[in-house]
Amino acid sequence: MTKVRDVLFILFDGVVGLDVAGPLEVLAAANAYRAGRPPATPDGAAYRIRTASPQGRAVRTSSGLTLSPDLDLYAAPVPHTVLVPGGSTTPDGSLVLDVDVVAWLRANAPRCRRTASVCTGAFLLAEAGLLDGRRATTHWSRTAELATRHPAVRVEDQPIFARDGRIWTSAGVTSGIDLTLALVEDDLGRDASLTIARHLVLFLRRHGNQQQFSTQLRAQTAERPGLREIQQWIADHPDSDLSVDALAHRASMSPRHFTRAFTAETGVPPGRYVDRTRLETARHLLEDSTDSIDHIAHRAGYPSQEAMRRAFHRTLGLSPLQYRTQAGHSPAPH
C-alpha cells in the first residue's frame, strides 16, 4: 500500500497567494494522478494537504484575498513536508517576517522529512537557522539581501530552485510550481510530474538548475515591432541561419544598422543573443527529450556536436551529457 504524505502549508498575514495556490494545485493534481494508478492508498491520495496559521486565524494575502486555514499552527501534527510561502513587504521595501512562524519552524522543521520554501519564504527558513551551511535561493531581487543578512547561507542567484539534503528553496512566485513538481517526481516518479505539468498547461517543465530568466527575459524587449519579430524568429528557429547578415536581411536593414539597433534596444549584441538562445534550446531538449546529443545539437542550431560541447563547457562548465545526467535524464546515445 502506498504511503500518504502529510503536507502542511504555513499561512500568515501578507502571504503571497500564488506561492500557496500554485504548489497546492500541483499536489492536488498529484492526488488525481495517483488515484488512477494501483496500488491505491486508503483514500486514493498521495498527499494529505492541510493549511495552518498561528492561532488558526484567517489571513489576508498580499493581494487582499482572505484564506481560512484548516488548523492552528501550534496544534498541527509534525508533517512529512512543510511548505513555507513568501510574504509581503512594507512600504519601504522591507520584508515582513512572522515571528510565530519562525519560532514554529525553529522548533518543528528539524523533525519534518522535508522543508521547502517559495520565493521569500527562504528568509523565514534562514531566520529559523535552517539554512546555515546550506545552498539556497530566493527571488532574484532578494538574493543579495539574503546573503548579507545570513552570511552562513550559501546563496545562489541563478537556479529556479535548489535542494540541499532535506531543505528545498525556490526563486520567485511561479517557481514554486517547478519546485513542487520536483517534489512530486521525487515521490511518484518522472511520469507523474510530466503528466501533471501537461495537465496544468505549463509551457515548459523547468528543472532546478535552469536560470531564473530565459534569454528573452534577461534581454530587453525591442521597441520596434520589426526587431521584436526578429527576437521571436530567433527563439522559434534556432537551427536556421542566424548570422547578422541573414537577420539584418529579414529586418530590412543593413548589417551595421541592424547590429547597432538590436544592441541598443535589447541590451545584447545579436551574436550573443543567438548564442544564448541556442544554449537555452539545447538545455530544454536535454532535459525534456530523449533525442541523441547529435540530434539535439542539430535542432539547437550548432554546426556540430563538438561546437555544442564547447558552448556548454564555456558557459556551464559541463558537457551536454553531464548536464543531461544532472537534469535526471538517462543518457541517450551519442
Disulfide bonds with the S-S distance in Angstrom:
none
